[in-house]
Amino acid sequence: MTTTPEVTKSRSLSPDEIPFHSTQSFGRYTTDTGKLLPRKYTRMSAKQQRRVTKTIKRARNIHLMP
């Protein structure tokens, strides 16, 4: 009987787990001009949207994002 190698799945970070210094991952939640996308477009819960908004604003305050 042959054994198959264990395949580990890498999962993407949930909106709650995105660190503020990871500015590449914010592209999904902002427009080209840097405005935040509303929940209607991001399809997140209100709690997730608040956390993402807070994280993006924190990154803007320390000048990681325009």
C-alpha positions as CSV (number, residue, x, y, z in Angstrom):
1,M,0.0,0.0,0.0
2,T,1.5,3.3,-1.0
3,T,1.1,6.4,1.1
4,T,0.4,9.8,-0.4
5,P,2.4,12.7,0.8
6,E,0.5,15.0,3.2
7,V,-0.6,18.1,1.4
8,T,-0.9,21.2,3.5
9,K,-3.3,23.8,2.3
10,S,-2.3,27.3,2.7
11,R,-5.3,29.4,3.5
12,S,-5.6,33.1,2.9
13,L,-5.8,35.4,5.8
14,S,-9.2,36.5,6.9
15,P,-9.9,40.2,7.0
16,D,-9.5,40.1,10.7
17,E,-6.0,38.7,10.6
18,I,-4.4,41.1,8.1
19,P,-1.5,43.0,9.7
20,F,-1.4,46.7,9.1
21,H,2.1,46.6,7.6
22,S,1.0,44.2,4.9
23,T,-0.1,46.9,2.4
24,Q,-0.3,44.6,-0.6
25,S,-3.2,42.7,0.8
26,F,-5.3,45.9,1.1
27,G,-5.9,46.2,-2.6
28,R,-8.9,44.0,-2.3
29,Y,-10.6,46.5,0.1
30,T,-9.6,49.8,-1.5
31,T,-10.1,51.5,-4.8
32,D,-7.3,52.7,-7.1
33,T,-7.5,56.1,-5.5
34,G,-7.2,54.6,-2.0
35,K,-10.8,54.9,-0.9
36,L,-12.3,52.2,1.2
37,L,-14.8,49.9,-0.5
38,P,-18.2,49.5,1.3
39,R,-19.5,46.3,2.6
40,K,-21.8,46.0,-0.4
41,Y,-18.7,45.3,-2.6
42,T,-16.4,43.5,-0.2
43,R,-19.1,41.1,1.0
44,M,-17.8,41.2,4.6
45,S,-19.7,41.2,7.9
46,A,-20.0,44.5,9.8
47,K,-17.5,43.3,12.4
48,Q,-14.9,42.4,9.7
49,Q,-15.5,45.7,7.8
50,R,-14.8,47.7,11.0
51,R,-11.6,45.8,11.6
52,V,-10.3,46.2,8.1
53,T,-11.2,49.9,8.2
54,K,-9.3,50.3,11.4
55,T,-6.3,48.5,10.0
56,I,-6.2,50.5,6.8
57,K,-6.5,53.8,8.7
58,R,-3.7,52.7,11.0
59,A,-1.5,52.0,8.0
60,R,-2.4,55.4,6.5
61,N,-1.5,57.2,9.8
62,I,2.0,55.7,9.8
63,H,2.4,56.5,6.1
64,L,2.5,53.0,4.8
65,M,-0.4,53.7,2.4
66,P,-1.2,56.8,0.4
